[in-house]
Amino acid sequence: MRKPPPFDSHFEAACSLAERIAGEGAYCVAAIGAFSGDETRSADEVFLEQNARFQAHIADAVALDAQLAELVFSLDRLTAEVSADLDSFRGLTLREKMAGWVSRQRMWRMYTERVREAPVIERLLDLLTKSDALARLIAGQRAALTERHKAAELFLVDIVEQRRRLVVSIDIARLKMKELNAKALTTQGRIGVYGNRAHWEQMEAERRALKAEAERISAGEHEMRDDSQRCERFIGLFQAFVDSLNGRIAACNTLLRKLLIDVEERLIIYQAQVDTDRPGMKVRIKPELFPDIAAPIRLFEKGMLVAQDLERRKSRADLEFARRFPTFAELPPETSGAPLIDTARRSFRFSLPFLRS
């Protein structure tokens, strides 16, 4: 099993990298919006500078996504550790068994109080706090990426349309040059054949005018062709940036989906360990305390979390996570297919054999 890194230090590093990436991402979007605005520098100079910054930004973004995946993965592994530690609390102590000779109700009350006060419960609450912070970071990234993608895509569409108009204008210019050159050639062929000297001079002037117009259009065509090639060059760079944004949005969706399903897992563990039907037992887990993972907590409040349904959804989320981030792919455990959690108190068993892939 891959050992997770320390969460807090990696979370701070991810936050710092996200902040730095935000500035570079804003620069990239602004550069696309300001395309053709810098007339003081050569196209090659501008392209080399922007290509370096765009590629560096894309590489940093890939690194950030990997860090976020590492954080989601580490919380998943910490949850597995908490689940394993909780197994040690599943059996009744001698004192609880003796109380059970007199009153089984008192026995289970003593058991519940002991489990509720166990350090592992605090660890579950700490995992929820970390999950809330991580969900906030990922959701913030997704919102920023969506806004950035929308703006960059609109700018890119304008540039693509600009190049399309250039291509049409180039085709028109070439047809016009062909027509003018044909007329000039015809006029040249008539000189010395028809009319007098004055007529020949007039036709020569017409021929020269036709050639001059053709050359003028040719010069414009060359300029438009250079602009078109320049647009095509930058379009490739800008398209790679827009594609990276789209891929990162999909990555954030994958991370959030897995993270929220993993939160459900943590809530089910908590629910299995604490008598949540007793007054005050759910007070430590409220949507307002964890606003960024409020959706699964609302289900928890309503008693709508079902372990069997969660196993199926978690398996799909883990598979999607592994496809998006192959580094964290794992072989399914041998206990695959067993019940997600055994909540029958008399069996004193507690297991979470998820399909972790």
Phi and psi in degrees as a GROMACS rama.xvg file:
@    title "Ramachandran Plot"
@    xaxis  label "Phi"
@    yaxis  label "Psi"
@TYPE xy
-66.4455  130.929  ARG-2
-82.0279  124.677  LYS-3
-72.7271  148.259  PRO-4
-78.7948  167.429  PRO-5
-58.2888  128.559  PRO-6
-68.1337  -50.4086  PHE-7
-59.6036  -46.4394  ASP-8
-65.6798  -39.9168  SER-9
-70.4541  -32.6633  HIS-10
-66.3353  -43.6383  PHE-11
-62.5912  -41.2886  GLU-12
-62.9663  -41.0079  ALA-13
-65.3894  -39.7024  ALA-14
-63.5161  -42.8367  CYS-15
-63.6212  -44.5016  SER-16
-65.4734  -38.7  LEU-17
-62.8363  -38.9668  ALA-18
-66.1393  -42.4425  GLU-19
-67.6681  -40.1331  ARG-20
-64.1859  -33.7844  ILE-21
-59.0053  -42.6644  ALA-22
-64.8157  -43.5814  GLY-23
-67.9423  -36.2644  GLU-24
-64.2237  -39.6174  GLY-25
-63.9463  -39.2394  ALA-26
-61.6074  -44.3792  TYR-27
-61.9493  -43.9581  CYS-28
-63.8035  -43.7235  VAL-29
-62.9381  -37.7185  ALA-30
-63.7163  -39.0831  ALA-31
-66.8256  -41.0242  ILE-32
-67.0527  -29.52  GLY-33
-96.0959  16.2026  ALA-34
-56.4287  136.658  PHE-35
73.6677  7.35989  SER-36
-87.7785  -18.7852  GLY-37
-98.3985  101.076  ASP-38
-95.1747  -3.04137  GLU-39
-90.4126  -11.6995  THR-40
-123.479  154.779  ARG-41
-71.8413  154.815  SER-42
-62.7897  -38.3223  ALA-43
-63.2285  -41.9253  ASP-44
-63.5141  -46.3874  GLU-45
-63.8699  -42.9257  VAL-46
-63.4611  -44.653  PHE-47
-60.3951  -42.2756  LEU-48
-66.6172  -48.6906  GLU-49
-68.9824  -36.8888  GLN-50
-61.0884  -42.0266  ASN-51
-62.5859  -44.4915  ALA-52
-72.3673  -38.9582  ARG-53
-64.1012  -46.189  PHE-54
-65.9228  -37.5683  GLN-55
-64.1853  -40.4301  ALA-56
-64.723  -43.9261  HIS-57
-62.1592  -40.7608  ILE-58
-64.7763  -42.0537  ALA-59
-63.8806  -37.22  ASP-60
-64.4802  -40.4626  ALA-61
-62.2609  -40.4544  VAL-62
-64.4031  -39.6702  ALA-63
-65.5733  -43.6671  LEU-64
-60.3086  -38.5621  ASP-65
-65.1553  -38.7833  ALA-66
-65.5177  -41.8877  GLN-67
-63.95  -40.7544  LEU-68
-63.4113  -39.2462  ALA-69
-61.8102  -38.9916  GLU-70
-68.1299  -44.1776  LEU-71
-60.8551  -43.2518  VAL-72
-62.14  -43.6248  PHE-73
-63.6603  -38.7919  SER-74
-65.7323  -35.9715  LEU-75
-63.3309  -43.4347  ASP-76
-68.5967  -37.7953  ARG-77
-64.2057  -35.4687  LEU-78
-63.0196  -41.5285  THR-79
-62.5763  -38.1873  ALA-80
-65.5883  -42.5007  GLU-81
-62.3575  -42.2461  VAL-82
-60.0137  -42.8263  SER-83
-65.2414  -40.7702  ALA-84
-65.4735  -34.1592  ASP-85
-67.089  -23.5699  LEU-86
-57.818  -32.5393  ASP-87
-69.0086  -13.9148  SER-88
-100.041  1.6023  PHE-89
-76.0062  -25.749  ARG-90
-83.7471  156.184  GLY-91
-80.8992  141.409  LEU-92
-78.6688  166.759  THR-93
-60.1158  -40.3971  LEU-94
-62.4596  -40.4073  ARG-95
-68.7534  -36.9201  GLU-96
-66.1506  -39.5476  LYS-97
-64.191  -39.0748  MET-98
-64.4854  -31.5174  ALA-99
-68.3007  -22.6307  GLY-100
-64.9139  -28.6453  TRP-101
-94.304  -46.9349  VAL-102
-149.23  115.648  SER-103
-66.8267  -32.291  ARG-104
-62.4814  -43.0772  GLN-105
-66.2655  -37.3459  ARG-106
-59.2829  -48.9031  MET-107
-70.8947  -30.3601  TRP-108
-65.6629  -43.5406  ARG-109
-62.98  -41.0893  MET-110
-62.1208  -47.3163  TYR-111
-61.5843  -42.5682  THR-112
-64.3779  -39.2958  GLU-113
-64.634  -44.5117  ARG-114
-66.5677  -39.7959  VAL-115
-63.7396  -33.1927  ARG-116
-87.0425  -1.34917  GLU-117
-67.5848  146.89  ALA-118
-58.7094  -28.0089  PRO-119
-64.8573  -28.24  VAL-120
-65.8453  -41.2758  ILE-121
-63.0773  -35.248  GLU-122
-66.2277  -37.24  ARG-123
-62.7122  -43.5201  LEU-124
-64.1725  -37.4349  LEU-125
-65.2173  -37.9866  ASP-126
-63.3796  -37.7541  LEU-127
-65.514  -39.3278  LEU-128
-63.248  -44.5323  THR-129
-65.3372  -39.1973  LYS-130
-62.7958  -40.5183  SER-131
-62.6533  -45.3575  ASP-132
-64.1911  -42.0408  ALA-133
-68.1076  -40.1077  LEU-134
-61.478  -37.6583  ALA-135
-63.5954  -43.0621  ARG-136
-65.3315  -46.57  LEU-137
-67.4906  -42.5402  ILE-138
-64.1734  -37.9296  ALA-139
-63.782  -40.5102  GLY-140
-62.3534  -43.9072  GLN-141
-62.9192  -41.9785  ARG-142
-63.9031  -44.1666  ALA-143
-65.9024  -40.7473  ALA-144
-65.4126  -39.471  LEU-145
-63.3665  -43.7187  THR-146
-65.6581  -42.8226  GLU-147
-65.3879  -40.9778  ARG-148
-63.5089  -42.5843  HIS-149
-61.3975  -46.7039  LYS-150
-66.1474  -46.6557  ALA-151
-63.54  -39.4114  ALA-152
-65.9062  -40.0785  GLU-153
-63.4904  -44.0007  LEU-154
-62.0484  -41.4245  PHE-155
-65.713  -39.2888  LEU-156
-60.443  -40.2178  VAL-157
-63.2404  -40.9781  ASP-158
-67.6064  -42.0712  ILE-159
-61.5065  -40.8124  VAL-160
-66.1379  -37.7787  GLU-161
-60.808  -43.5466  GLN-162
-68.2883  -36.2899  ARG-163
-61.1896  -42.033  ARG-164
-64.6077  -36.955  ARG-165
-63.4068  -42.6996  LEU-166
-62.5812  -41.795  VAL-167
-63.4927  -43.6208  VAL-168
-64.5588  -36.5591  SER-169
-64.8523  -43.8799  ILE-170
-61.3702  -41.876  ASP-171
-64.6988  -42.202  ILE-172
-62.9523  -40.5026  ALA-173
-65.6093  -40.5118  ARG-174
-64.4356  -39.973  LEU-175
-66.048  -41.9965  LYS-176
-61.7633  -42.5306  MET-177
-60.7776  -41.6793  LYS-178
-66.4707  -44.7422  GLU-179
-65.6132  -42.7811  LEU-180
-64.1075  -36.9298  ASN-181
-65.4287  -42.2419  ALA-182
-64.5768  -41.961  LYS-183
-63.2617  -39.5794  ALA-184
-66.5405  -40.6877  LEU-185
-63.8324  -43.1907  THR-186
-63.2576  -42.2564  THR-187
-60.3519  -36.863  GLN-188
-69.5715  -24.0709  GLY-189
-86.2756  -18.4107  ARG-190
-66.7788  130.063  ILE-191
86.1531  -4.14729  GLY-192
-107.093  -43.8685  VAL-193
-117.581  145.91  TYR-194
77.7663  -173.317  GLY-195
-100.644  -172.514  ASN-196
-61.3889  -42.6253  ARG-197
-61.0625  -38.448  ALA-198
-67.0455  -37.9185  HIS-199
-63.9022  -41.85  TRP-200
-64.3807  -36.9161  GLU-201
-64.3192  -42.723  GLN-202
-66.9016  -34.7769  MET-203
-64.7709  -39.5678  GLU-204
-64.3608  -39.288  ALA-205
-64.7534  -40.4286  GLU-206
-62.6365  -44.5976  ARG-207
-63.3857  -38.5125  ARG-208
-64.5271  -42.0409  ALA-209
-62.5777  -43.934  LEU-210
-65.4832  -39.8437  LYS-211
-63.9423  -41.4614  ALA-212
-65.8823  -39.4985  GLU-213
-63.561  -41.1366  ALA-214
-66.4067  -38.9652  GLU-215
-62.7847  -44.9808  ARG-216
-65.334  -37.5405  ILE-217
-62.5884  -41.6656  SER-218
-62.5271  -41.8797  ALA-219
-65.1012  -36.4894  GLY-220
-65.3984  -40.8246  GLU-221
-62.7284  -41.9736  HIS-222
-64.6662  -43.708  GLU-223
-65.3701  -35.6633  MET-224
-66.5662  -39.6166  ARG-225
-62.7477  -43.0038  ASP-226
-63.0419  -39.4062  ASP-227
-64.42  -43.5962  SER-228
-65.3265  -37.9775  GLN-229
-64.1509  -45.0165  ARG-230
-58.7836  -44.7154  CYS-231
-61.0702  -38.8981  GLU-232
-63.8188  -47.3173  ARG-233
-72.4053  -32.8806  PHE-234
-59.4996  -40.024  ILE-235
-60.8291  -41.6523  GLY-236
-67.15  -46.7772  LEU-237
-67.4158  -35.561  PHE-238
-65.4916  -37.9892  GLN-239
-62.3438  -38.1815  ALA-240
-65.8927  -46.8471  PHE-241
-63.1389  -40.6199  VAL-242
-63.4253  -38.6884  ASP-243
-64.9737  -38.3732  SER-244
-63.4224  -43.7177  LEU-245
-62.7884  -41.6222  ASN-246
-65.1371  -36.209  GLY-247
-70.425  -34.8503  ARG-248
-62.2413  -43.972  ILE-249
-62.5247  -39.0123  ALA-250
-63.3558  -42.6515  ALA-251
-62.5989  -39.4192  CYS-252
-61.2805  -42.7967  ASN-253
-63.357  -44.7625  THR-254
-64.0046  -44.7321  LEU-255
-65.5107  -39.9446  LEU-256
-61.7088  -46.6365  ARG-257
-66.0306  -43.7582  LYS-258
-60.5254  -44.2275  LEU-259
-69.6248  -35.7662  LEU-260
-68.0712  -38.2488  ILE-261
-64.192  -33.3754  ASP-262
-63.0613  -40.5681  VAL-263
-59.0593  -40.2581  GLU-264
-59.5335  -45.2531  GLU-265
-64.3693  -36.6319  ARG-266
-68.9578  -37.3967  LEU-267
-66.0946  -39.9174  ILE-268
-60.2654  -46.3192  ILE-269
-61.0578  -44.974  TYR-270
-62.3338  -34.5173  GLN-271
-74.4399  -23.0664  ALA-272
-95.2662  -23.9442  GLN-273
-118.308  140.55  VAL-274
-76.2409  85.7409  ASP-275
-72.4092  -8.78095  THR-276
-77.7041  -19.4046  ASP-277
-75.2104  142.593  ARG-278
-55.6238  134.665  PRO-279
87.84  -7.4722  GLY-280
-75.2869  -24.4039  MET-281
-98.0215  -0.178627  LYS-282
-64.7954  -24.7855  VAL-283
-81.0738  -8.59862  ARG-284
-127.131  95.5882  ILE-285
-127.826  149.027  LYS-286
-56.7204  -36.7537  PRO-287
-69.6336  -21.2446  GLU-288
-81.6124  -25.4474  LEU-289
-131.73  70.4978  PHE-290
-62.7567  -27.3682  PRO-291
-87.7423  -6.39919  ASP-292
-126.547  33.4241  ILE-293
-66.8635  -31.3664  ALA-294
-59.394  -53.8868  ALA-295
-66.8466  -28.4885  PRO-296
-68.6356  -34.7682  ILE-297
-64.2495  -39.0243  ARG-298
-63.8728  -39.4717  LEU-299
-61.0734  -43.197  PHE-300
-62.2228  -36.4436  GLU-301
-87.2117  0.236844  LYS-302
68.6295  31.9854  GLY-303
-103.233  7.85715  MET-304
-86.1604  123.613  LEU-305
-119.589  123.645  VAL-306
-61.3762  -41.3506  ALA-307
-65.3227  -41.4062  GLN-308
-67.0356  -36.7449  ASP-309
-64.2632  -39.539  LEU-310
-58.0814  -43.0094  GLU-311
-64.9775  -45.982  ARG-312
-69.7575  -36.0128  ARG-313
-67.3427  -36.8687  LYS-314
-60.2972  -44.2413  SER-315
-65.8417  -42.6215  ARG-316
-63.8093  -38.6358  ALA-317
-67.1692  -38.6046  ASP-318
-65.2353  -42.3085  LEU-319
-64.6983  -40.8734  GLU-320
-61.7092  -43.1199  PHE-321
-67.0206  -35.2824  ALA-322
-67.3538  -40.3456  ARG-323
-74.394  -35.3205  ARG-324
-129.574  80.7413  PHE-325
-59.4855  -23.198  PRO-326
-57.4854  -29.893  THR-327
-101.783  12.6359  PHE-328
-69.8777  139.146  ALA-329
-133.725  154.174  GLU-330
-73.7411  141.571  LEU-331
-64.1977  144.638  PRO-332
-67.6626  162.096  PRO-333
-67.2481  -22.5233  GLU-334
-83.8782  10.5435  THR-335
-54.3441  135.102  SER-336
99.4745  -12.3994  GLY-337
-75.3676  164.027  ALA-338
-56.7088  144.612  PRO-339
-60.3427  -45.8984  LEU-340
-152.912  138.268  ILE-341
-102.861  106.973  ASP-342
-96.7163  4.91654  THR-343
-72.8485  113.881  ALA-344
-63.1469  -31.1425  ARG-345
-71.2926  -19.5323  ARG-346
-83.8078  -19.0958  SER-347
53.751  35.3377  PHE-348
-112.496  148.767  ARG-349
-148.932  112.799  PHE-350
-143.069  151.013  SER-351
-132.758  68.0751  LEU-352
-77.7986  68.4183  PRO-353
-69.276  157.881  PHE-354
-83.209  88.3674  LEU-355
-89.5635  101.793  ARG-356
